[in-house]
Amino acid sequence: MQSATHSFARRDNMGYAIPPSLIVLLIMLGAMAVVICGYAVSRLLGFSEAPNGYKPRSTEQEEYMREVRQRGLAGFHWEVQRGGRS
């Protein structure tokens, strides 16, 4: 018959000098540091932003937006002339 006593040995760290949970924590902190460094580099290189925080629009984008706005207003004008009838 086997005895009812249990041997409570320390948890195995799978051969590592530090516990696996600490390894995960260090990896998370390292990833956070990489993200912060990436943000700092992008700010230092000055990817041109306007004073209000938005990037300036290109000429092509301005023209396209103007065209879309005019089409929208033309459609609205047509609806008003039609009297909103279905």
N, C-alpha and C positions, 0 to 999 in steps of 0.2 A: 504494500500500500504506500502511496505517496503522501508525504507530509503536506499539511495545509498551509504551510508558510510560503510566502511569496518573496522573491528577491526583487526589491525595487532598485534596479540599476539606473544610472543616469541615462538620459536619452542619448542616442547615438547621433552625432552631428554629421553623419555620412562621410566621415573622413576629413571634414573641413575643420579649420582651427576656430572658426566663429560659427555661431548658430545660423541655420538657413534663413530664419526670419530677419536677422540682422543683414544678411546678404541682400535680401529683397528690399529692405529699407534703404540700404546704400545705393542700390540700382535706381530706386525711385528718386532719391536726392540727386544722383548724377544726371538723370534725365531732366529734372527740373533745372539744374544748372546749365545744361546744354540749351534748353529753350530760352532761358534768360540771356545767355551769351548770344544766341541767334538774334534775339530782339535788339540787343545792344548794338550788334554789328549793323543791322538794318537801319537803325536810327543814326548811327555814326556815318554811314555811307550816304545818308541823306537822300533816299529815294524820294524825289521831289514831291512835296506836299504843299498845298496851299495853307495859308494861316488858319483856316477853319478846320484843318485836319483832312480834307479831301484832296485827292490827287487832281491836278488840272486836267481838263478834258482836251482831247485832241480836236483838231479842226474837223476831221471826218466825223467824229462823234457829235460835235455841235451841229453840223449840217444834217446828219441823220435825225437827231432829236428835233430840229426845227421842222423837218419834213413830216415826221410823225405827228407833231403838234398841229401842223397845218391840216393834215388829213383828218385828225380828230375833230378839229374845229369845223371843217367842211362837213363832216358827217353830222355833227351836232346842228349845224345850220340847216342841213337838209331835213333833219328830224323836226326842227322848229317850223320850217316852211310847210312841211307835210301836216303839221298840226298834231303830231303825236298819235295819229290814228293808226290802228293796226289793220 
